[in-house]
Amino acid sequence: MSTGSNAIGEPVKEAIPRATIALTLAAKAGIDTNQFDVNYVKAALDTCKGKIKTFSELPAYGGFYFRDEITCDPEAAKKSFVPENKPRLEKLHAGFHAADPFNAATLEAALKAVAVELGVKAGVLVHPVRLACTGNPSGPSLYHLLEVMGKEKVMGRIELALGQAEFGG
């Protein structure tokens, strides 16, 4: 009689690593993680924990981690990619470029310093940079998602956003 154990007596459900299950479910949801380093995938999925209930929600919520190109939510772009935000986002781009190390704490400090310098609330910068990097007006913790994405990808996405028609680019 089968007891649900593998050949060495460990229950099967405990023998299958949770990461393997997560990757399988992500693939079923349309997210191909095979081209990414496993540590990147784990870090990206960790930012989504507790925010989504099923893996079917992953493409909309955290799919930006695994795509080279993103499409911005058009309604959010109308609100965030306005002409007065272009110089703000340019200043934030410079602040993020100087951030060392490129981690959640230094990115948060950089954003807040730019906000103070510009005389605006942090939210004025949070919304356009989130949209530029993810394509969505909401999602995982901004500073953590930026850290996970990495400096090169974040800088590139902000540069692409600055060229958007809404900004006059």
C-alpha positions as CSV (number, residue, x, y, z in Angstrom):
1,M,0.0,0.0,0.0
2,S,1.3,3.4,-1.0
3,T,1.9,5.9,1.9
4,G,2.6,8.9,-0.4
5,S,6.4,8.6,0.4
6,N,9.3,8.5,-2.0
7,A,11.9,5.9,-2.2
8,I,13.8,7.1,0.9
9,G,10.7,7.5,3.1
10,E,10.2,11.2,2.9
11,P,6.7,12.4,2.1
12,V,6.5,13.5,-1.5
13,K,5.0,16.8,-0.8
14,E,8.0,17.7,1.4
15,A,10.5,16.4,-1.1
16,I,9.4,18.7,-3.9
17,P,10.9,22.1,-3.3
18,R,8.4,24.9,-3.1
19,A,10.5,26.9,-5.6
20,T,10.0,24.2,-8.2
21,I,6.2,24.3,-7.6
22,A,6.2,28.1,-7.8
23,L,8.1,28.0,-11.1
24,T,5.8,25.4,-12.6
25,L,2.7,27.4,-11.6
26,A,4.3,30.6,-13.0
27,A,4.9,28.9,-16.3
28,K,1.3,27.7,-16.4
29,A,0.3,31.3,-15.8
30,G,2.3,32.4,-18.9
31,I,5.5,33.6,-17.2
32,D,8.7,32.0,-18.7
33,T,11.3,32.2,-16.0
34,N,13.8,29.9,-17.7
35,Q,15.9,32.8,-19.2
36,F,16.5,34.4,-15.7
37,D,18.8,33.6,-12.9
38,V,17.0,31.6,-10.1
39,N,17.9,34.2,-7.5
40,Y,16.3,37.0,-9.6
41,V,13.2,34.9,-10.1
42,K,13.0,34.1,-6.3
43,A,13.5,37.8,-5.4
44,A,10.8,38.9,-8.0
45,L,8.3,36.3,-6.7
46,D,9.0,37.2,-3.1
47,T,7.9,40.8,-3.8
48,C,4.5,39.4,-5.0
49,K,4.0,37.2,-1.9
50,G,0.9,38.2,0.1
51,K,-0.2,40.5,-2.7
52,I,-1.7,38.0,-5.1
53,K,-3.8,35.0,-4.2
54,T,-3.2,32.8,-7.3
55,F,-0.5,32.4,-9.9
56,S,-3.0,33.3,-12.5
57,E,-2.7,36.9,-11.2
58,L,1.0,36.9,-11.6
59,P,1.3,38.1,-15.2
60,A,-0.7,41.2,-14.5
61,Y,0.9,41.9,-11.1
62,G,4.5,41.0,-11.6
63,G,4.9,40.0,-15.2
64,F,7.0,43.2,-15.8
65,Y,10.0,41.5,-14.1
66,F,10.1,38.9,-16.9
67,R,9.4,41.0,-20.0
68,D,11.9,43.2,-21.9
69,E,9.2,45.5,-23.1
70,I,6.2,46.7,-21.1
71,T,3.1,48.5,-22.1
72,C,1.9,51.3,-19.8
73,D,-1.6,51.4,-18.5
74,P,-3.1,54.2,-20.8
75,E,-5.2,55.8,-18.1
76,A,-2.4,55.9,-15.7
77,A,-0.1,57.3,-18.4
78,K,-2.5,60.2,-18.9
79,K,-2.2,61.0,-15.2
80,S,1.5,60.4,-14.6
81,F,3.2,61.1,-17.9
82,V,2.3,64.8,-17.9
83,P,4.6,67.5,-19.1
84,E,5.3,68.8,-15.5
85,N,6.5,65.4,-14.4
86,K,9.1,65.1,-17.2
87,P,11.8,67.2,-15.4
88,R,10.9,65.6,-12.1
89,L,11.4,62.1,-13.6
90,E,14.6,63.3,-15.2
91,K,15.9,64.5,-11.8
92,L,14.9,61.2,-10.2
93,H,16.6,59.3,-13.0
94,A,19.8,61.1,-12.1
95,G,19.2,60.4,-8.4
96,F,18.8,56.7,-9.0
97,H,21.8,56.7,-11.3
98,A,23.9,58.0,-8.4
99,A,22.4,55.6,-5.8
100,D,25.1,53.3,-4.4
101,P,24.4,50.6,-3.6
102,F,21.4,50.2,-5.8
103,N,19.1,48.8,-3.1
104,A,15.7,49.6,-1.6
105,A,17.1,51.8,1.2
106,T,19.2,54.0,-1.0
107,L,16.5,54.2,-3.7
108,E,14.0,55.3,-1.2
109,A,16.4,57.9,0.2
110,A,17.2,59.1,-3.3
111,L,13.5,59.5,-4.2
112,K,12.8,61.4,-1.0
113,A,15.8,63.6,-1.4
114,V,14.7,64.5,-5.0
115,A,11.2,65.2,-3.7
116,V,12.5,67.6,-1.1
117,E,14.8,69.3,-3.6
118,L,11.8,69.7,-6.0
119,G,9.5,70.8,-3.2
120,V,6.9,68.0,-3.9
121,K,5.6,65.1,-2.0
122,A,7.2,61.7,-2.6
123,G,4.0,60.4,-4.3
124,V,4.4,62.9,-7.1
125,L,7.6,60.9,-8.0
126,V,6.4,57.4,-7.0
127,H,3.6,57.2,-9.5
128,P,5.4,58.1,-12.7
129,V,8.5,56.0,-11.8
130,R,6.3,53.0,-10.9
131,L,4.5,53.3,-14.2
132,A,7.7,53.8,-16.1
133,C,9.3,50.6,-14.6
134,T,6.3,48.3,-14.4
135,G,3.6,49.7,-16.7
136,N,1.1,49.5,-13.9
137,P,-0.1,52.2,-11.4
138,S,0.1,49.7,-8.5
139,G,2.1,46.6,-7.6
140,P,4.8,45.4,-5.4
141,S,6.8,47.7,-3.0
142,L,8.3,50.3,-5.3
143,Y,11.8,50.3,-3.7
144,H,12.0,46.6,-3.5
145,L,10.9,46.0,-7.1
146,L,13.4,48.6,-8.3
147,E,16.2,46.8,-6.4
148,V,15.1,43.4,-7.8
149,M,14.9,44.8,-11.4
150,G,18.4,46.2,-11.1
151,K,20.0,49.5,-12.1
152,E,20.4,48.8,-15.8
153,K,16.8,47.8,-16.3
154,V,15.4,50.6,-14.2
155,M,17.4,53.2,-15.9
156,G,16.5,51.9,-19.3
157,R,12.8,51.9,-18.5
158,I,12.8,55.4,-17.1
159,E,14.6,56.6,-20.3
160,L,12.0,54.9,-22.4
161,A,9.2,56.5,-20.4
162,L,10.8,59.9,-20.8
163,G,10.4,59.5,-24.6
164,Q,6.7,58.9,-24.3
165,A,4.4,61.2,-26.4
166,E,2.6,62.3,-23.2
167,F,5.8,63.8,-22.1
168,G,6.3,65.5,-25.5
169,G,9.0,62.9,-26.4
